[in-house]
Amino acid sequence: MATKVSKKKPLTVNLRSKACNATKSRQKPNLQKKTIDGKKVIISAREAKKAN
């Protein structure tokens, strides 16, 4: 099983229409499973890009 390293959480936002109606929406982080030094970890895509 992969270990979760990233502490990113989903963002909660309101989508607004022209009539100013608010609709709740969630933006999930882009988490990827990578193997680093023989260990499987779950990190964000931005962190994975820096690791290479």
C-alpha positions as CSV (number, residue, x, y, z in Angstrom):
1,M,0.0,0.0,0.0
2,A,1.2,3.5,-0.8
3,T,2.0,6.0,1.9
4,K,0.4,9.4,1.6
5,V,3.0,12.1,1.7
6,S,1.2,15.1,0.3
7,K,-1.0,17.1,2.7
8,K,-3.1,18.6,-0.1
9,K,-6.9,18.6,0.4
10,P,-9.8,19.3,-1.9
11,L,-10.8,23.0,-2.3
12,T,-14.4,23.9,-1.7
13,V,-15.6,26.7,-4.0
14,N,-18.8,28.3,-5.1
15,L,-19.7,28.5,-8.8
16,R,-21.5,31.7,-9.5
17,S,-24.0,32.3,-12.3
18,K,-25.0,35.7,-13.7
19,A,-28.0,35.6,-11.4
20,C,-25.5,35.2,-8.5
21,N,-26.8,31.7,-7.6
22,A,-24.1,29.8,-5.7
23,T,-23.5,26.1,-6.5
24,K,-21.0,24.3,-4.3
25,S,-18.2,22.6,-6.1
26,R,-15.0,20.7,-5.1
27,Q,-11.7,20.8,-6.8
28,K,-9.7,17.7,-6.1
29,P,-5.8,17.8,-6.0
30,N,-3.9,15.9,-8.7
31,L,-2.5,13.1,-6.7
32,Q,-0.3,10.5,-8.3
33,K,1.2,7.1,-7.1
34,K,5.0,7.1,-7.6
35,T,7.8,4.9,-6.5
36,I,10.7,6.8,-4.9
37,D,13.7,4.9,-3.5
38,G,11.7,1.7,-3.6
39,K,8.8,3.0,-1.6
40,K,5.3,3.6,-3.1
41,V,4.1,7.1,-2.2
42,I,1.1,9.3,-3.1
43,I,2.2,12.8,-4.0
44,S,0.8,15.7,-6.0
45,A,1.8,16.1,-9.6
46,R,3.7,19.3,-8.8
47,E,5.8,17.5,-6.2
48,A,6.4,14.6,-8.5
49,K,7.7,16.9,-11.2
50,K,10.2,18.5,-8.7
51,A,11.3,15.0,-7.5
52,N,12.6,14.0,-11.0
